[in-house]
Amino acid sequence: MQLPRRDEPFVAVQRVSGPLLVRASLRGEQWVFSWGRGRDRCVDARDESACERVWEVAQ
């Protein structure tokens, strides 16, 4: 886990093709986990299956 002073916190998920950086971001009033750019590259942080979605992407 990285907690940069001037950027959003993130977790580096190690994988064979290189680390997947998963950020915790506030979008409006909603916290999301995101990786890369695009609507299909984020999940609501409060979603019960959020960690499963990140796990799928990291495979």
mmCIF file of the N, C-alpha and C atoms, coordinates in Angstrom:
data_MODEL
# 
_entry.id   MODEL 
# 
loop_
_atom_site.group_PDB 
_atom_site.id 
_atom_site.type_symbol 
_atom_site.label_atom_id 
_atom_site.label_alt_id 
_atom_site.label_comp_id 
_atom_site.label_asym_id 
_atom_site.label_entity_id 
_atom_site.label_seq_id 
_atom_site.pdbx_PDB_ins_code 
_atom_site.Cartn_x 
_atom_site.Cartn_y 
_atom_site.Cartn_z 
_atom_site.occupancy 
_atom_site.B_iso_or_equiv 
_atom_site.pdbx_formal_charge 
_atom_site.auth_seq_id 
_atom_site.auth_comp_id 
_atom_site.auth_asym_id 
_atom_site.auth_atom_id 
_atom_site.pdbx_PDB_model_num 
ATOM 1   N N  . MET A 1 1  ? 0.843   -1.164  0.000   1.00 0.00 ? 1  MET A N  1 
ATOM 2   C CA . MET A 1 1  ? 0.000   0.000   0.000   1.00 0.00 ? 1  MET A CA 1 
ATOM 3   C C  . MET A 1 1  ? 0.893   1.234   0.000   1.00 0.00 ? 1  MET A C  1 
ATOM 4   N N  . GLN A 1 2  ? 0.547   2.189   -0.817  1.00 0.00 ? 2  GLN A N  1 
ATOM 5   C CA . GLN A 1 2  ? 1.268   3.453   -0.888  1.00 0.00 ? 2  GLN A CA 1 
ATOM 6   C C  . GLN A 1 2  ? 0.319   4.585   -0.504  1.00 0.00 ? 2  GLN A C  1 
ATOM 7   N N  . LEU A 1 3  ? 0.782   5.500   0.305   1.00 0.00 ? 3  LEU A N  1 
ATOM 8   C CA . LEU A 1 3  ? -0.009  6.649   0.731   1.00 0.00 ? 3  LEU A CA 1 
ATOM 9   C C  . LEU A 1 3  ? 0.730   7.933   0.366   1.00 0.00 ? 3  LEU A C  1 
ATOM 10  N N  . PRO A 1 4  ? 0.755   8.289   -0.925  1.00 0.00 ? 4  PRO A N  1 
ATOM 11  C CA . PRO A 1 4  ? 1.477   9.485   -1.344  1.00 0.00 ? 4  PRO A CA 1 
ATOM 12  C C  . PRO A 1 4  ? 0.864   10.749  -0.739  1.00 0.00 ? 4  PRO A C  1 
ATOM 13  N N  . ARG A 1 5  ? 1.696   11.713  -0.481  1.00 0.00 ? 5  ARG A N  1 
ATOM 14  C CA . ARG A 1 5  ? 1.219   12.962  0.128   1.00 0.00 ? 5  ARG A CA 1 
ATOM 15  C C  . ARG A 1 5  ? 0.305   13.763  -0.776  1.00 0.00 ? 5  ARG A C  1 
ATOM 16  N N  . ARG A 1 6  ? 0.584   13.769  -2.060  1.00 0.00 ? 6  ARG A N  1 
ATOM 17  C CA . ARG A 1 6  ? -0.165  14.638  -2.973  1.00 0.00 ? 6  ARG A CA 1 
ATOM 18  C C  . ARG A 1 6  ? -0.912  13.879  -4.057  1.00 0.00 ? 6  ARG A C  1 
ATOM 19  N N  . ASP A 1 7  ? -1.220  12.640  -3.771  1.00 0.00 ? 7  ASP A N  1 
ATOM 20  C CA . ASP A 1 7  ? -1.942  11.829  -4.746  1.00 0.00 ? 7  ASP A CA 1 
ATOM 21  C C  . ASP A 1 7  ? -2.845  10.865  -3.985  1.00 0.00 ? 7  ASP A C  1 
ATOM 22  N N  . GLU A 1 8  ? -3.671  10.144  -4.716  1.00 0.00 ? 8  GLU A N  1 
ATOM 23  C CA . GLU A 1 8  ? -4.594  9.206   -4.102  1.00 0.00 ? 8  GLU A CA 1 
ATOM 24  C C  . GLU A 1 8  ? -3.852  7.964   -3.625  1.00 0.00 ? 8  GLU A C  1 
ATOM 25  N N  . PRO A 1 9  ? -4.298  7.362   -2.522  1.00 0.00 ? 9  PRO A N  1 
ATOM 26  C CA . PRO A 1 9  ? -3.663  6.121   -2.049  1.00 0.00 ? 9  PRO A CA 1 
ATOM 27  C C  . PRO A 1 9  ? -3.901  4.994   -3.052  1.00 0.00 ? 9  PRO A C  1 
ATOM 28  N N  . PHE A 1 10 ? -2.974  4.039   -3.088  1.00 0.00 ? 10 PHE A N  1 
ATOM 29  C CA . PHE A 1 10 ? -3.153  2.896   -3.973  1.00 0.00 ? 10 PHE A CA 1 
ATOM 30  C C  . PHE A 1 10 ? -2.491  1.654   -3.396  1.00 0.00 ? 10 PHE A C  1 
ATOM 31  N N  . VAL A 1 11 ? -2.953  0.522   -3.904  1.00 0.00 ? 11 VAL A N  1 
ATOM 32  C CA . VAL A 1 11 ? -2.379  -0.782  -3.577  1.00 0.00 ? 11 VAL A CA 1 
ATOM 33  C C  . VAL A 1 11 ? -1.775  -1.324  -4.861  1.00 0.00 ? 11 VAL A C  1 
ATOM 34  N N  . ALA A 1 12 ? -0.560  -1.838  -4.778  1.00 0.00 ? 12 ALA A N  1 
ATOM 35  C CA . ALA A 1 12 ? 0.082   -2.474  -5.927  1.00 0.00 ? 12 ALA A CA 1 
ATOM 36  C C  . ALA A 1 12 ? -0.126  -3.981  -5.797  1.00 0.00 ? 12 ALA A C  1 
ATOM 37  N N  . VAL A 1 13 ? -0.952  -4.545  -6.689  1.00 0.00 ? 13 VAL A N  1 
ATOM 38  C CA . VAL A 1 13 ? -1.212  -5.982  -6.694  1.00 0.00 ? 13 VAL A CA 1 
ATOM 39  C C  . VAL A 1 13 ? -0.187  -6.615  -7.627  1.00 0.00 ? 13 VAL A C  1 
ATOM 40  N N  . GLN A 1 14 ? 0.686   -7.453  -7.072  1.00 0.00 ? 14 GLN A N  1 
ATOM 41  C CA . GLN A 1 14 ? 1.743   -8.067  -7.864  1.00 0.00 ? 14 GLN A CA 1 
ATOM 42  C C  . GLN A 1 14 ? 1.173   -9.156  -8.776  1.00 0.00 ? 14 GLN A C  1 
ATOM 43  N N  . ARG A 1 15 ? 1.660   -9.166  -9.997  1.00 0.00 ? 15 ARG A N  1 
ATOM 44  C CA . ARG A 1 15 ? 1.270   -10.191 -10.970 1.00 0.00 ? 15 ARG A CA 1 
ATOM 45  C C  . ARG A 1 15 ? 2.408   -10.375 -11.952 1.00 0.00 ? 15 ARG A C  1 
ATOM 46  N N  . VAL A 1 16 ? 2.361   -11.428 -12.735 1.00 0.00 ? 16 VAL A N  1 
ATOM 47  C CA . VAL A 1 16 ? 3.447   -11.773 -13.655 1.00 0.00 ? 16 VAL A CA 1 
ATOM 48  C C  . VAL A 1 16 ? 3.704   -10.657 -14.660 1.00 0.00 ? 16 VAL A C  1 
ATOM 49  N N  . SER A 1 17 ? 2.648   -10.040 -15.180 1.00 0.00 ? 17 SER A N  1 
ATOM 50  C CA . SER A 1 17 ? 2.806   -9.009  -16.207 1.00 0.00 ? 17 SER A CA 1 
ATOM 51  C C  . SER A 1 17 ? 3.174   -7.637  -15.633 1.00 0.00 ? 17 SER A C  1 
ATOM 52  N N  . GLY A 1 18 ? 3.349   -7.547  -14.334 1.00 0.00 ? 18 GLY A N  1 
ATOM 53  C CA . GLY A 1 18 ? 3.685   -6.283  -13.681 1.00 0.00 ? 18 GLY A CA 1 
ATOM 54  C C  . GLY A 1 18 ? 2.587   -5.895  -12.711 1.00 0.00 ? 18 GLY A C  1 
ATOM 55  N N  . PRO A 1 19 ? 2.886   -4.970  -11.814 1.00 0.00 ? 19 PRO A N  1 
ATOM 56  C CA . PRO A 1 19 ? 1.909   -4.634  -10.783 1.00 0.00 ? 19 PRO A CA 1 
ATOM 57  C C  . PRO A 1 19 ? 0.662   -3.944  -11.345 1.00 0.00 ? 19 PRO A C  1 
ATOM 58  N N  . LEU A 1 20 ? -0.469  -4.259  -10.755 1.00 0.00 ? 20 LEU A N  1 
ATOM 59  C CA . LEU A 1 20 ? -1.719  -3.584  -11.055 1.00 0.00 ? 20 LEU A CA 1 
ATOM 60  C C  . LEU A 1 20 ? -1.917  -2.565  -9.942  1.00 0.00 ? 20 LEU A C  1 
ATOM 61  N N  . LEU A 1 21 ? -1.950  -1.276  -10.295 1.00 0.00 ? 21 LEU A N  1 
ATOM 62  C CA . LEU A 1 21 ? -2.121  -0.221  -9.306  1.00 0.00 ? 21 LEU A CA 1 
ATOM 63  C C  . LEU A 1 21 ? -3.606  0.070   -9.146  1.00 0.00 ? 21 LEU A C  1 
ATOM 64  N N  . VAL A 1 22 ? -4.124  -0.190  -7.969  1.00 0.00 ? 22 VAL A N  1 
ATOM 65  C CA . VAL A 1 22 ? -5.538  0.008   -7.676  1.00 0.00 ? 22 VAL A CA 1 
ATOM 66  C C  . VAL A 1 22 ? -5.648  1.207   -6.739  1.00 0.00 ? 22 VAL A C  1 
ATOM 67  N N  . ARG A 1 23 ? -6.274  2.267   -7.222  1.00 0.00 ? 23 ARG A N  1 
ATOM 68  C CA . ARG A 1 23 ? -6.401  3.505   -6.452  1.00 0.00 ? 23 ARG A CA 1 
ATOM 69  C C  . ARG A 1 23 ? -7.744  3.585   -5.756  1.00 0.00 ? 23 ARG A C  1 
ATOM 70  N N  . ALA A 1 24 ? -7.749  4.258   -4.627  1.00 0.00 ? 24 ALA A N  1 
ATOM 71  C CA . ALA A 1 24 ? -8.986  4.591   -3.923  1.00 0.00 ? 24 ALA A CA 1 
ATOM 72  C C  . ALA A 1 24 ? -9.252  6.070   -4.203  1.00 0.00 ? 24 ALA A C  1 
ATOM 73  N N  . SER A 1 25 ? -10.367 6.363   -4.866  1.00 0.00 ? 25 SER A N  1 
ATOM 74  C CA . SER A 1 25 ? -10.660 7.735   -5.299  1.00 0.00 ? 25 SER A CA 1 
ATOM 75  C C  . SER A 1 25 ? -12.061 8.142   -4.889  1.00 0.00 ? 25 SER A C  1 
ATOM 76  N N  . LEU A 1 26 ? -12.223 9.402   -4.619  1.00 0.00 ? 26 LEU A N  1 
ATOM 77  C CA . LEU A 1 26 ? -13.528 9.962   -4.325  1.00 0.00 ? 26 LEU A CA 1 
ATOM 78  C C  . LEU A 1 26 ? -14.045 10.615  -5.599  1.00 0.00 ? 26 LEU A C  1 
ATOM 79  N N  . ARG A 1 27 ? -15.156 10.106  -6.119  1.00 0.00 ? 27 ARG A N  1 
ATOM 80  C CA . ARG A 1 27 ? -15.789 10.665  -7.317  1.00 0.00 ? 27 ARG A CA 1 
ATOM 81  C C  . ARG A 1 27 ? -17.135 11.223  -6.908  1.00 0.00 ? 27 ARG A C  1 
ATOM 82  N N  . GLY A 1 28 ? -17.190 12.529  -6.787  1.00 0.00 ? 28 GLY A N  1 
ATOM 83  C CA . GLY A 1 28 ? -18.394 13.150  -6.253  1.00 0.00 ? 28 GLY A CA 1 
ATOM 84  C C  . GLY A 1 28 ? -18.498 12.785  -4.791  1.00 0.00 ? 28 GLY A C  1 
ATOM 85  N N  . GLU A 1 29 ? -19.536 12.041  -4.446  1.00 0.00 ? 29 GLU A N  1 
ATOM 86  C CA . GLU A 1 29 ? -19.698 11.572  -3.066  1.00 0.00 ? 29 GLU A CA 1 
ATOM 87  C C  . GLU A 1 29 ? -19.509 10.065  -2.954  1.00 0.00 ? 29 GLU A C  1 
ATOM 88  N N  . GLN A 1 30 ? -18.951 9.447   -3.993  1.00 0.00 ? 30 GLN A N  1 
ATOM 89  C CA . GLN A 1 30 ? -18.808 7.989   -4.049  1.00 0.00 ? 30 GLN A CA 1 
ATOM 90  C C  . GLN A 1 30 ? -17.335 7.596   -4.073  1.00 0.00 ? 30 GLN A C  1 
ATOM 91  N N  . TRP A 1 31 ? -16.939 6.697   -3.168  1.00 0.00 ? 31 TRP A N  1 
ATOM 92  C CA . TRP A 1 31 ? -15.596 6.133   -3.187  1.00 0.00 ? 31 TRP A CA 1 
ATOM 93  C C  . TRP A 1 31 ? -15.555 4.969   -4.163  1.00 0.00 ? 31 TRP A C  1 
ATOM 94  N N  . VAL A 1 32 ? -14.521 4.958   -4.994  1.00 0.00 ? 32 VAL A N  1 
ATOM 95  C CA . VAL A 1 32 ? -14.342 3.870   -5.955  1.00 0.00 ? 32 VAL A CA 1 
ATOM 96  C C  . VAL A 1 32 ? -12.913 3.355   -5.903  1.00 0.00 ? 32 VAL A C  1 
ATOM 97  N N  . PHE A 1 33 ? -12.746 2.106   -6.321  1.00 0.00 ? 33 PHE A N  1 
ATOM 98  C CA . PHE A 1 33 ? -11.435 1.540   -6.592  1.00 0.00 ? 33 PHE A CA 1 
ATOM 99  C C  . PHE A 1 33 ? -11.288 1.576   -8.106  1.00 0.00 ? 33 PHE A C  1 
ATOM 100 N N  . SER A 1 34 ? -10.159 2.082   -8.586  1.00 0.00 ? 34 SER A N  1 
ATOM 101 C CA . SER A 1 34 ? -9.968  2.168   -10.040 1.00 0.00 ? 34 SER A CA 1 
ATOM 102 C C  . SER A 1 34 ? -8.567  1.714   -10.424 1.00 0.00 ? 34 SER A C  1 
ATOM 103 N N  . TRP A 1 35 ? -8.452  1.264   -11.659 1.00 0.00 ? 35 TRP A N  1 
ATOM 104 C CA . TRP A 1 35 ? -7.180  0.827   -12.225 1.00 0.00 ? 35 TRP A CA 1 
ATOM 105 C C  . TRP A 1 35 ? -7.209  1.243   -13.686 1.00 0.00 ? 35 TRP A C  1 
ATOM 106 N N  . GLY A 1 36 ? -6.340  2.098   -14.085 1.00 0.00 ? 36 GLY A N  1 
ATOM 107 C CA . GLY A 1 36 ? -6.330  2.594   -15.459 1.00 0.00 ? 36 GLY A CA 1 
ATOM 108 C C  . GLY A 1 36 ? -7.437  3.599   -15.703 1.00 0.00 ? 36 GLY A C  1 
ATOM 109 N N  . ARG A 1 37 ? -7.793  3.775   -16.969 1.00 0.00 ? 37 ARG A N  1 
ATOM 110 C CA . ARG A 1 37 ? -8.818  4.744   -17.344 1.00 0.00 ? 37 ARG A CA 1 
ATOM 111 C C  . ARG A 1 37 ? -9.992  4.045   -18.003 1.00 0.00 ? 37 ARG A C  1 
ATOM 112 N N  . GLY A 1 38 ? -11.150 4.633   -17.881 1.00 0.00 ? 38 GLY A N  1 
ATOM 113 C CA . GLY A 1 38 ? -12.342 4.081   -18.504 1.00 0.00 ? 38 GLY A CA 1 
ATOM 114 C C  . GLY A 1 38 ? -13.362 3.650   -17.471 1.00 0.00 ? 38 GLY A C  1 
ATOM 115 N N  . ARG A 1 39 ? -14.617 3.655   -17.879 1.00 0.00 ? 39 ARG A N  1 
ATOM 116 C CA . ARG A 1 39 ? -15.710 3.306   -16.957 1.00 0.00 ? 39 ARG A CA 1 
ATOM 117 C C  . ARG A 1 39 ? -15.678 1.856   -16.520 1.00 0.00 ? 39 ARG A C  1 
ATOM 118 N N  . ASP A 1 40 ? -15.140 0.975   -17.358 1.00 0.00 ? 40 ASP A N  1 
ATOM 119 C CA . ASP A 1 40 ? -15.096 -0.445  -17.005 1.00 0.00 ? 40 ASP A CA 1 
ATOM 120 C C  . ASP A 1 40 ? -13.898 -0.789  -16.117 1.00 0.00 ? 40 ASP A C  1 
ATOM 121 N N  . ARG A 1 41 ? -13.129 0.215   -15.731 1.00 0.00 ? 41 ARG A N  1 
ATOM 122 C CA . ARG A 1 41 ? -11.945 -0.017  -14.911 1.00 0.00 ? 41 ARG A CA 1 
ATOM 123 C C  . ARG A 1 41 ? -12.092 0.569   -13.510 1.00 0.00 ? 41 ARG A C  1 
ATOM 124 N N  . CYS A 1 42 ? -13.303 0.490   -12.990 1.00 0.00 ? 42 CYS A N  1 
ATOM 125 C CA . CYS A 1 42 ? -13.528 0.933   -11.614 1.00 0.00 ? 42 CYS A CA 1 
ATOM 126 C C  . CYS A 1 42 ? -14.713 0.184   -11.035 1.00 0.00 ? 42 CYS A C  1 
ATOM 127 N N  . VAL A 1 43 ? -14.782 0.204   -9.710  1.00 0.00 ? 43 VAL A N  1 
ATOM 128 C CA . VAL A 1 43 ? -15.879 -0.448  -8.995  1.00 0.00 ? 43 VAL A CA 1 
ATOM 129 C C  . VAL A 1 43 ? -16.154 0.370   -7.739  1.00 0.00 ? 43 VAL A C  1 
ATOM 130 N N  . ASP A 1 44 ? -17.411 0.442   -7.354  1.00 0.00 ? 44 ASP A N  1 
ATOM 131 C CA . ASP A 1 44 ? -17.808 1.136   -6.141  1.00 0.00 ? 44 ASP A CA 1 
ATOM 132 C C  . ASP A 1 44 ? -17.106 0.456   -4.961  1.00 0.00 ? 44 ASP A C  1 
ATOM 133 N N  . ALA A 1 45 ? -16.404 1.227   -4.156  1.00 0.00 ? 45 ALA A N  1 
ATOM 134 C CA . ALA A 1 45 ? -15.646 0.667   -3.037  1.00 0.00 ? 45 ALA A CA 1 
ATOM 135 C C  . ALA A 1 45 ? -16.549 0.014   -2.001  1.00 0.00 ? 45 ALA A C  1 
ATOM 136 N N  . ARG A 1 46 ? -17.808 0.404   -1.945  1.00 0.00 ? 46 ARG A N  1 
ATOM 137 C CA . ARG A 1 46 ? -18.732 -0.175  -0.970  1.00 0.00 ? 46 ARG A CA 1 
ATOM 138 C C  . ARG A 1 46 ? -19.449 -1.409  -1.507  1.00 0.00 ? 46 ARG A C  1 
ATOM 139 N N  . ASP A 1 47 ? -19.235 -1.736  -2.760  1.00 0.00 ? 47 ASP A N  1 
ATOM 140 C CA . ASP A 1 47 ? -19.859 -2.919  -3.367  1.00 0.00 ? 47 ASP A CA 1 
ATOM 141 C C  . ASP A 1 47 ? -19.310 -4.176  -2.693  1.00 0.00 ? 47 ASP A C  1 
ATOM 142 N N  . GLU A 1 48 ? -20.175 -5.092  -2.336  1.00 0.00 ? 48 GLU A N  1 
ATOM 143 C CA . GLU A 1 48 ? -19.761 -6.323  -1.656  1.00 0.00 ? 48 GLU A CA 1 
ATOM 144 C C  . GLU A 1 48 ? -18.794 -7.162  -2.485  1.00 0.00 ? 48 GLU A C  1 
ATOM 145 N N  . SER A 1 49 ? -18.861 -7.039  -3.804  1.00 0.00 ? 49 SER A N  1 
ATOM 146 C CA . SER A 1 49 ? -17.992 -7.837  -4.669  1.00 0.00 ? 49 SER A CA 1 
ATOM 147 C C  . SER A 1 49 ? -16.808 -7.038  -5.214  1.00 0.00 ? 49 SER A C  1 
ATOM 148 N N  . ALA A 1 50 ? -16.506 -5.889  -4.635  1.00 0.00 ? 50 ALA A N  1 
ATOM 149 C CA . ALA A 1 50 ? -15.414 -5.037  -5.137  1.00 0.00 ? 50 ALA A CA 1 
ATOM 150 C C  . ALA A 1 50 ? -14.077 -5.773  -5.142  1.00 0.00 ? 50 ALA A C  1 
ATOM 151 N N  . CYS A 1 51 ? -13.752 -6.451  -4.046  1.00 0.00 ? 51 CYS A N  1 
ATOM 152 C CA . CYS A 1 51 ? -12.460 -7.138  -3.994  1.00 0.00 ? 51 CYS A CA 1 
ATOM 153 C C  . CYS A 1 51 ? -12.401 -8.289  -4.994  1.00 0.00 ? 51 CYS A C  1 
ATOM 154 N N  . GLU A 1 52 ? -13.531 -8.945  -5.246  1.00 0.00 ? 52 GLU A N  1 
ATOM 155 C CA . GLU A 1 52 ? -13.565 -10.017 -6.241  1.00 0.00 ? 52 GLU A CA 1 
ATOM 156 C C  . GLU A 1 52 ? -13.328 -9.472  -7.643  1.00 0.00 ? 52 GLU A C  1 
ATOM 157 N N  . ARG A 1 53 ? -13.881 -8.299  -7.944  1.00 0.00 ? 53 ARG A N  1 
ATOM 158 C CA . ARG A 1 53 ? -13.679 -7.667  -9.253  1.00 0.00 ? 53 ARG A CA 1 
ATOM 159 C C  . ARG A 1 53 ? -12.207 -7.313  -9.453  1.00 0.00 ? 53 ARG A C  1 
ATOM 160 N N  . VAL A 1 54 ? -11.586 -6.742  -8.432  1.00 0.00 ? 54 VAL A N  1 
ATOM 161 C CA . VAL A 1 54 ? -10.155 -6.407  -8.526  1.00 0.00 ? 54 VAL A CA 1 
ATOM 162 C C  . VAL A 1 54 ? -9.345  -7.684  -8.713  1.00 0.00 ? 54 VAL A C  1 
ATOM 163 N N  . TRP A 1 55 ? -9.687  -8.737  -8.000  1.00 0.00 ? 55 TRP A N  1 
ATOM 164 C CA . TRP A 1 55 ? -8.992  -10.013 -8.136  1.00 0.00 ? 55 TRP A CA 1 
ATOM 165 C C  . TRP A 1 55 ? -9.096  -10.546 -9.567  1.00 0.00 ? 55 TRP A C  1 
ATOM 166 N N  . GLU A 1 56 ? -10.280 -10.473 -10.160 1.00 0.00 ? 56 GLU A N  1 
ATOM 167 C CA . GLU A 1 56 ? -10.474 -10.928 -11.544 1.00 0.00 ? 56 GLU A CA 1 
ATOM 168 C C  . GLU A 1 56 ? -9.574  -10.154 -12.497 1.00 0.00 ? 56 GLU A C  1 
ATOM 169 N N  . VAL A 1 57 ? -9.515  -8.853  -12.328 1.00 0.00 ? 57 VAL A N  1 
ATOM 170 C CA . VAL A 1 57 ? -8.700  -8.012  -13.214 1.00 0.00 ? 57 VAL A CA 1 
ATOM 171 C C  . VAL A 1 57 ? -7.219  -8.330  -13.062 1.00 0.00 ? 57 VAL A C  1 
ATOM 172 N N  . ALA A 1 58 ? -6.803  -8.667  -11.871 1.00 0.00 ? 58 ALA A N  1 
ATOM 173 C CA . ALA A 1 58 ? -5.384  -8.916  -11.608 1.00 0.00 ? 58 ALA A CA 1 
ATOM 174 C C  . ALA A 1 58 ? -4.907  -10.249 -12.179 1.00 0.00 ? 58 ALA A C  1 
ATOM 175 N N  . GLN A 1 59 ? -5.825  -11.136 -12.537 1.00 0.00 ? 59 GLN A N  1 
ATOM 176 C CA . GLN A 1 59 ? -5.431  -12.464 -13.031 1.00 0.00 ? 59 GLN A CA 1 
ATOM 177 C C  . GLN A 1 59 ? -4.810  -12.409 -14.397 1.00 0.00 ? 59 GLN A C  1 
# 
